[in-house]
Amino acid sequence: MQVHQGNRLACSLQLSGDFFSVQGESAMQYENHAFSAFSARTSTAPDLIPLTASFSDRILMIKPYPGLDYRHTDLANVDAVLHDLYHSGTACASEQWGNQHSLIEFIKRCKQQHVDIYLAPAIHSPDAYQSTLTLLEHGAHMLWNLSIEAAYVKLSLAYGNFDDQQQIVDFIERDIAGEHLG
């Protein structure tokens, strides 16, 4: 049986109860009535951050799919959007199939309505796809090296505890409990 670290646990596969860890790296295995660690992850005690258990309910999460029409996305009562990405850290950056399907146009709409837009998951690399770089050039914020689940929790906590944009960014970028990969 695999033992997972909570901040690296990914959603189970559809129609399955099988869970797995991000990047397939379970923390431990339980076998023959004993635990054995898979890796020698070292963690230091994090500095205490003045947080309350206040999670914002004004974070909208969007999962991309072919044909996604952003015109149907209501940004009323939304402070931030977390946009999931395909496996390679990309989403539709093209206007080839119409503006309503372009994440670039949606980013522009978010900016006009003063809604922050974040993208995840993606591993930080100098070899990022051009479409990923284009999304960032248009004002999206990449949450590098975080699973989509960890990114959502961090955004919810950040927007539930801080009003200042710099405090929000600092909190999201800070590795609190080993949630940042790599």
NORMO-V409927 format. One record per helix or strand of 2 or more residues. SS is the DSSP state (H for helix, E for strand). FROM is the first residue (numbers start at 1). TO is the last residue. If there is no record, write none. Layout:
SS,FROM,TO ; SS,FROM,TO
This chain:
E,2,3 ; H,6,8 ; E,9,10 ; E,20,21 ; H,22,24 ; E,28,31 ; E,34,37 ; E,59,62 ; H,70,72 ; E,80,84 ; H,99,101 ; H,103,112 ; E,116,120 ; H,130,137 ; E,141,142 ; H,148,161 ; H,165,173
